[in-house]
Amino acid sequence: MFKGKSGGILAGLAAGALWGLVFVAPRMVLGSGGGSSVSAGFSSVDLTAGRFLSYGFMAALLMLIGWRSKKLPTLNQAFAALGLSLLGFTGYYLLLVLAINDAGTEMPTLIIGTIPIWVMFLGKQQGLSFRSLLPGLLLTAAGLVLMGFVQLQGQTQIHSFASANYWRGIAFALASMVCWTIFAIVNSAWLKKHTEVSAADWANWLGVATGLGAWVLWLSAGSDLKTMTSDAKFASFALICVATGLGSAWLATIFWNIASQRLSASLCGQLIVSETVFALIYSSWWDGRLPDVLAILAGVMFVLGILASIKAHR
């Protein structure tokens, strides 16, 4: 099913579909209306650390079960997994949380939304002209502008542009964007260079490294364990962490690794947009209503951008 270029595209879209669940999963179980706090006793750091700890536990369990028959990472491979896990998982998200705390949700979200454009631009394969990528880039940029209007119309926090904390938040958001952009490009290059490593094995190695990083993240910035376990919604919170850890982290990473092995970094970058499209679909379905007209137009632009990029990479 995931063989060849078409399989890589399907795997990339599957990863986007699973990543999109992260935006609506807390609302499905806890009824949260959004924001940085999931519940009175839990923060976004708790949810992310729990998600990545679940991912790490699953990966470690699979490695333990198959340690006799499966290849274990060398020291260099282990360090590569640790470094990339910091870039693409715990480090990336910690910077994003810090950005939202200082600058609110709107501008950091828009900055992070430019990642597909940067990955497409910087990950262009040899022999592919920028002119051929231009339609996909412009369509994605147009979608981001429309989503920006939607974000700003629904904003609930007002931050002074003159505030030092605001600009510090913008700096954190830019650093977060750089982290995931580098992760996407380097991860793709690493998998293409190390063809002896399967997408599943690499996902497990990344998972163990990410689980260790998540443990450090929770110890340094998470809520007190006693406070969390005493919350009436702790069982629902744990369910979210397990579901997103296994689906939106472990399985999504396997799909993303398959896409990274079979496709150029620039095409993978375009497929990242599918996360936003699926998040919009899931959120609208959960709310029981159609999204705003601008949001629908943005989704159409994103889909057309993906199709244009696929055509350019034929």
C-alpha positions as CSV (number, residue, x, y, z in Angstrom):
1,M,0.0,0.0,0.0
2,F,2.8,2.4,0.8
3,K,5.2,1.4,-2.0
4,G,6.8,3.8,-4.4
5,K,6.1,7.5,-4.8
6,S,2.3,7.1,-4.6
7,G,2.7,5.2,-1.3
8,G,4.9,7.9,0.1
9,I,2.2,10.5,-0.7
10,L,-0.5,8.3,1.0
11,A,1.8,7.9,4.0
12,G,2.4,11.6,4.2
13,L,-1.3,12.3,4.1
14,A,-1.9,9.6,6.7
15,A,0.6,11.3,9.0
16,G,-1.2,14.6,8.5
17,A,-4.6,13.0,9.3
18,L,-3.2,11.7,12.6
19,W,-1.4,14.9,13.5
20,G,-4.7,16.8,12.9
21,L,-6.3,14.8,15.7
22,V,-4.1,16.5,18.2
23,F,-6.0,19.8,17.7
24,V,-9.4,18.2,18.5
25,A,-8.7,15.2,20.8
26,P,-8.7,17.2,24.0
27,R,-12.1,18.7,23.2
28,M,-13.5,15.3,22.3
29,V,-12.7,13.9,25.7
30,L,-12.5,16.9,28.1
31,G,-14.8,19.3,26.3
32,S,-12.1,21.9,26.3
33,G,-12.9,25.0,24.3
34,G,-9.2,25.7,23.4
35,G,-6.4,27.7,24.9
36,S,-3.2,26.6,26.5
37,S,-4.9,24.9,29.5
38,V,-6.6,21.6,28.9
39,S,-8.3,21.4,32.3
40,A,-8.0,23.1,35.7
41,G,-5.3,20.6,36.8
42,F,-3.5,20.1,33.5
43,S,-1.5,22.4,31.2
44,S,-0.4,22.0,27.6
45,V,3.0,20.9,28.8
46,D,1.3,18.1,30.8
47,L,-0.6,17.0,27.7
48,T,2.4,17.1,25.5
49,A,4.7,15.4,28.0
50,G,2.1,12.7,28.6
51,R,1.6,12.2,24.8
52,F,5.4,11.8,24.2
53,L,5.9,9.6,27.3
54,S,3.2,7.3,25.9
55,Y,5.0,7.3,22.5
56,G,8.3,6.6,24.3
57,F,6.8,3.7,26.3
58,M,5.3,2.1,23.2
59,A,8.5,2.4,21.3
60,A,10.6,1.0,24.2
61,L,8.1,-1.9,24.7
62,L,8.3,-2.8,21.0
63,M,12.1,-2.7,21.1
64,L,12.2,-4.9,24.2
65,I,9.8,-7.4,22.6
66,G,11.8,-7.7,19.5
67,W,15.3,-7.1,20.8
68,R,16.6,-10.6,19.7
69,S,15.4,-10.3,16.1
70,K,15.5,-6.6,15.5
71,K,18.6,-4.4,15.1
72,L,19.4,-2.0,17.9
73,P,20.8,1.4,17.2
74,T,24.6,2.1,17.2
75,L,25.9,4.8,19.4
76,N,25.9,7.3,16.4
77,Q,22.4,6.3,15.5
78,A,21.2,6.8,19.1
79,F,22.8,10.3,19.2
80,A,21.1,11.1,15.9
81,A,17.8,10.0,17.3
82,L,18.2,12.0,20.4
83,G,19.2,15.1,18.5
84,L,16.3,14.8,16.0
85,S,13.8,14.1,18.8
86,L,14.8,17.4,20.5
87,L,14.4,19.2,17.2
88,G,11.1,17.7,16.1
89,F,9.3,16.8,19.3
90,T,10.1,18.0,22.8
91,G,12.3,21.0,22.0
92,Y,10.0,22.2,19.2
93,Y,6.9,22.0,21.4
94,L,8.6,23.6,24.5
95,L,9.6,26.6,22.4
96,L,6.0,26.8,21.1
97,V,4.5,26.8,24.6
98,L,6.9,29.5,25.7
99,A,5.9,31.5,22.6
100,I,2.2,31.2,23.3
101,N,2.7,32.2,26.9
102,D,4.4,35.4,25.9
103,A,2.7,36.4,22.6
104,G,-0.6,34.7,22.7
105,T,-1.8,32.0,20.2
106,E,-2.4,33.9,17.0
107,M,1.1,35.1,15.8
108,P,3.0,31.9,17.0
109,T,0.4,29.8,15.2
110,L,0.8,31.8,11.9
111,I,4.6,31.6,12.2
112,I,4.5,27.8,12.7
113,G,2.1,27.6,9.8
114,T,4.9,28.8,7.4
115,I,6.9,25.6,8.0
116,P,5.6,23.8,4.9
117,I,6.8,26.8,2.8
118,W,10.3,26.7,4.3
119,V,10.6,23.0,4.0
120,M,9.5,23.1,0.3
121,F,11.9,26.0,-0.4
122,L,14.9,24.6,1.5
123,G,14.3,20.9,0.7
124,K,14.1,21.3,-3.1
125,Q,15.5,18.3,-4.9
126,Q,18.2,18.7,-7.5
127,G,16.9,19.3,-11.0
128,L,13.7,20.7,-9.8
129,S,13.2,24.4,-10.6
130,F,11.8,26.9,-8.2
131,R,9.4,28.0,-11.0
132,S,7.8,24.6,-10.9
133,L,7.3,24.9,-7.1
134,L,5.9,28.4,-7.3
135,P,2.2,27.5,-7.8
136,G,2.2,25.2,-4.7
137,L,4.0,27.9,-2.7
138,L,1.7,30.7,-3.7
139,L,-1.4,28.6,-3.0
140,T,-0.1,27.6,0.4
141,A,0.8,31.2,1.2
142,A,-2.7,32.3,0.1
143,G,-4.2,29.7,2.4
144,L,-2.1,30.9,5.3
145,V,-3.2,34.5,4.7
146,L,-6.8,33.4,4.8
147,M,-6.3,31.4,7.9
148,G,-4.5,34.4,9.4
149,F,-7.7,36.4,9.0
150,V,-9.7,33.6,10.7
151,Q,-7.2,33.5,13.6
152,L,-7.2,37.3,14.1
153,Q,-11.0,37.5,13.9
154,G,-11.4,34.9,16.6
155,Q,-8.5,36.1,18.9
156,T,-9.2,36.2,22.6
157,Q,-5.9,37.6,23.8
158,I,-4.6,41.1,23.2
159,H,-0.8,41.6,23.6
160,S,1.0,44.9,23.3
161,F,3.4,45.0,20.4
162,A,5.7,47.2,22.5
163,S,5.9,44.6,25.2
164,A,9.3,42.9,25.7
165,N,7.5,39.7,26.5
166,Y,5.6,39.8,23.2
167,W,8.8,40.1,21.1
168,R,10.4,37.4,23.2
169,G,7.4,35.2,22.4
170,I,7.9,35.9,18.7
171,A,11.6,34.9,19.0
172,F,10.5,31.6,20.7
173,A,8.0,31.0,17.8
174,L,10.7,31.6,15.2
175,A,13.0,29.3,17.0
176,S,10.3,26.7,17.2
177,M,9.7,27.0,13.4
178,V,13.4,26.7,12.7
179,C,13.6,23.5,14.9
180,W,10.8,21.7,13.0
181,T,12.0,22.9,9.6
182,I,15.5,21.5,10.3
183,F,14.0,18.3,11.6
184,A,11.9,17.7,8.5
185,I,14.9,18.2,6.2
186,V,17.5,16.4,8.2
187,N,15.2,13.5,9.1
188,S,14.5,13.0,5.4
189,A,18.2,13.1,4.5
190,W,19.1,10.7,7.3
191,L,16.6,8.1,6.3
192,K,17.6,8.3,2.6
193,K,21.3,7.9,3.7
194,H,20.6,5.0,6.1
195,T,18.4,2.8,3.9
196,E,19.2,-0.2,6.2
197,V,17.0,1.3,8.9
198,S,13.3,0.7,8.5
199,A,10.7,3.4,9.0
200,A,9.3,1.5,12.0
201,D,12.7,1.0,13.7
202,W,13.6,4.7,13.3
203,A,10.2,5.7,14.7
204,N,10.9,3.5,17.7
205,W,14.4,4.9,18.2
206,L,13.0,8.4,18.0
207,G,10.2,7.4,20.4
208,V,12.6,6.3,23.1
209,A,14.6,9.5,22.8
210,T,11.5,11.6,22.7
211,G,10.2,9.8,25.8
212,L,13.4,10.7,27.7
213,G,13.0,14.3,26.6
214,A,9.3,14.4,27.6
215,W,10.3,13.1,31.1
216,V,12.7,16.0,31.5
217,L,10.1,18.5,30.1
218,W,7.5,17.4,32.6
219,L,9.9,17.5,35.5
220,S,11.0,21.0,34.6
221,A,7.7,22.6,33.4
222,G,4.8,20.2,34.2
223,S,2.2,20.2,36.9
224,D,2.7,18.5,40.2
225,L,1.8,14.8,40.0
226,K,-0.5,14.9,43.1
227,T,-2.4,17.8,41.6
228,M,-2.9,15.9,38.4
229,T,-4.0,12.7,39.9
230,S,-6.5,14.4,42.2
231,D,-8.3,16.1,39.2
232,A,-11.6,14.4,38.5
233,K,-10.7,14.3,34.8
234,F,-7.4,12.5,35.2
235,A,-8.7,9.3,33.6
236,S,-9.8,11.3,30.5
237,F,-6.5,13.1,30.5
238,A,-4.6,9.8,30.6
239,L,-6.7,8.5,27.7
240,I,-5.9,11.5,25.6
241,C,-2.2,11.1,26.3
242,V,-2.3,7.4,25.3
243,A,-4.4,7.9,22.2
244,T,-2.3,10.8,20.8
245,G,0.9,9.1,21.9
246,L,0.2,5.9,20.0
247,G,-1.7,7.5,17.1
248,S,-0.5,11.0,16.6
249,A,3.1,10.4,17.6
250,W,4.1,6.7,17.2
251,L,2.0,5.7,14.2
252,A,2.2,9.2,12.6
253,T,6.0,9.1,12.9
254,I,6.1,5.7,11.1
255,F,4.0,7.1,8.3
256,W,6.1,10.3,8.1
257,N,9.3,8.2,8.0
258,I,7.8,6.2,5.1
259,A,7.0,9.5,3.2
260,S,10.5,10.9,4.0
261,Q,12.1,7.7,2.6
262,R,10.1,7.8,-0.7
263,L,9.7,11.5,-1.4
264,S,11.9,14.6,-1.6
265,A,11.9,16.9,1.4
266,S,10.2,19.6,-0.7
267,L,7.2,17.4,-1.5
268,C,7.1,16.2,2.1
269,G,7.0,19.8,3.2
270,Q,3.9,20.4,1.1
271,L,2.2,17.4,2.6
272,I,2.6,18.9,6.1
273,V,-0.3,21.2,5.1
274,S,-2.6,18.2,5.3
275,E,-2.4,18.5,9.1
276,T,-4.1,21.8,9.0
277,V,-6.8,20.6,6.6
278,F,-7.6,17.5,8.7
279,A,-7.6,19.6,11.9
280,L,-10.2,21.9,10.2
281,I,-12.3,18.9,9.2
282,Y,-12.2,17.3,12.6
283,S,-13.0,20.5,14.5
284,S,-15.9,21.3,12.2
285,W,-17.3,17.7,12.6
286,W,-17.0,17.9,16.4
287,D,-18.7,21.3,16.5
288,G,-21.5,20.0,14.2
289,R,-21.2,23.0,11.9
290,L,-19.5,24.1,8.7
291,P,-16.3,26.2,9.2
292,D,-16.3,29.9,8.3
293,V,-16.1,30.7,4.6
294,L,-12.6,32.0,4.9
295,A,-11.5,28.8,6.6
296,I,-13.1,26.7,3.8
297,L,-11.3,28.8,1.2
298,A,-8.1,28.4,3.0
299,G,-8.6,24.6,3.1
300,V,-9.3,24.6,-0.7
301,M,-6.1,26.6,-1.2
302,F,-4.1,24.1,0.9
303,V,-5.5,21.1,-1.1
304,L,-4.8,22.8,-4.4
305,G,-1.3,23.6,-3.2
306,I,-0.7,19.9,-2.4
307,L,-2.0,18.9,-5.8
308,A,0.2,21.5,-7.5
309,S,3.3,20.3,-5.6
310,I,2.6,16.7,-6.5
311,K,2.3,17.7,-10.2
312,A,5.6,19.6,-9.9
313,H,7.4,16.5,-8.5
314,R,6.3,14.1,-11.2
